[in-house]
Structures are given as structure tokens and as C-alpha cells.
Amino acid sequence: MVPTVEKIGRYEIVSELGRGAMGLVYRAIDPNIGRTVALKTMRLDVHGMEHDDMLRRFKNEARAAGLMNHPNIVTIYDADEADGLFYIAMEYMEGQTVQSLIAEKRVLAAEQIVEIGLQVCRGLEYAHSMKVIHRDIKPANIMITRQNMAKIMDFGISKAVGSMTSSSQVLGTPNYMAPEQIKGLDLDGRADVFSFGVVLYEMATGERPFVGQNVTTIIYKIVNENPIPPNELEVTVHPGLSAVIARCLSKNPSATAARLNSPRIWPITNPSPPMERSPRSSRTRKRPKLPEVRPERGERHKPSVPPPDRRLQLRARL
């Protein structure tokens, strides 16, 4: 049992929000400004990892996320250490994760998938422009707020491109890892696009594209096998959305423009058919021009009747 905590640093603990792989998350109050925050702390009883390595990863999250300022990325307010406990204060959000949405609905509506997808891609594109790779994109790390805003959470194992690393350890959640991540190759933002493709697949079909009885089987499938196309597994999936997901899940990160261009992958903004509708088809047709009289410039808003005879006007004046 974790002992009850009333205060961490200057933050007053209100309640426990949850437990993750790296530690506990509390709802807390910053007494200096009265702001409610989510306080993520490092849990010291994690097995199988050295304390120093855990602390380094936690600090890396604060450093990477603290550099970013984007509406689709969780905002970091503060990071510090108190009495041997490292913590990060971040924005507090009310809502549910994509993982909870999938558990509740199994299959999400196409419109909702596209809306979430666009927002997450904007956040990823911004992070990649800041040379930050998330490396652990999964449903549990995407929060949907009550205002329907998608927020990417937990940059705990992110890696700034070009930074030095002291270990070749592969980090991430196996079901959502890109092939190059499994192979231990150098990563860029395209690895996040692959991982998000797995999330999109799961939102659209209610199933993961790569499954197995053990981690070895899952890893083998990710590297060597192509999943069943989403619209074949779930007939309600629009072919355009299915094509987007397939492009994200390409094995070779340089094989398609989708993963080359990071999250700029969306060929559709409205998932409802018909996709090939002409842009002019929804406009009101113009009324045909009348052949009798074409009004002069500046008179287009006047009734199209012939002007009065000027000779009649002269006679009237006389």
C-alpha cells in the first residue's frame, strides 16, 4: 500500500487520479495561484529498473514536454524534486482517454476518428518540428477533454533527435511499436505515425492489427506481416479512412509519402461518401441570363426594364 500523501513540494494533494508505469498521478492544488494541476510523481517501488534510470527518464519527460506549447499537447507547468520524490505538475483535464472510449464503444464513428486523428496529427507535427519523438503513442496516452479536444500525454520515453543516449534499450508498448523501433534503428517522427496508425486501426475496428499470445509473436507480426485491411475486418469503415490507416502502417518508413510527410496524411476531411463529389455540386445553380436587356454597370440591382425615352423627358420639362 502506498502511504497517504498530503503534500508534495508546495502542492497540496486532493486525490489520487491513477497509476502508470512510471508512477502515481494526483489531483493537486498549487497554493501560490490556486490552480488545479495533475501532479505526476515517480513511484519508487517499480521493479526491474534502476532508480537512476527511472529518474533520468522522468526528467527527460519534463524537459521534452516543457519545451512545447501546443493545444493538442498537455502543458507542463513545473518540474522538481522534493524529499527524494520527483514530480511534474501539468494541466489538469476532465475527460477520458481513447482507451476508455474504445472500451466503451468498441468502434468509434468515422467522424469522431477523423476529428481525433486530425488533432493528434497536429500535435505530433508540432512535436516533431521541435525535434521531439514521443515513442509511445497509444490509446492510453491520448486524452479527449469534455470540450472534445485531443491531448497527447506522457512524453516519458521521448527522445530529442540528435541527443545522446546511454542505453540501446528498446522502450515503448509492443503492440504499438514501429518496425524500426523494434529493430533498434534510429528513429524519427515516422515511428510515431506508425504507432498512431495502430491506434486509428483500433478505433475503426475495435481490434488491434498485430496480436499474439506473447510479445515475440506480436513483434514478429509487426515486422513481417501486413494486417487485414480495416474495411475488410469492419465493413462500416470508409475506404478512404482504411487507405489512410494502411499508409500509416507501411513497414518501410520511406516507402510512402504518408510516413515521409509525418502526420500530413489525411486525404479526407469528410469521411461520409461520396468522396469524389465535385466542389461545385453543392452550390446553388445560377439562374440563366435573360436575353432581352442586359443592365449597364452600376445598375445590376435595378429591375431590368428599358430606360425611359429621353425625348419624353425633354417634352415634360418644356
Buried (B, 14 or more C-beta within 10 A) or exposed (E): EEEEBEEBBBBBBBEBBEEBBBBBBBBBBBEEEEBEBBBBBBBEEEEEEEEEEBBEBBBBBBBBBBBBEBEBBBBBBBBBBEEEBBBBBBBBBEBBBBBBBBEEEEBBEBEBBBBBBBBBBBBBBBBBEBBBBBBBBBBBBBBBEEEEBBBBBBBBBBBBEEEEEEEEEBBBBBBBBBBBBBEEEEBBBBBBBBBBBBBBBBBBBBBBBBEBEEEEEBBBBBBEEEBEBBBEBBEEBBBBBBBBBBBBBBBEBEEBEBBBBBBEBBEBEEBEEEEEEEEEEEEEEEEEEEEEEEBEEEEEEEEEEEEEEEEEEEEEEE
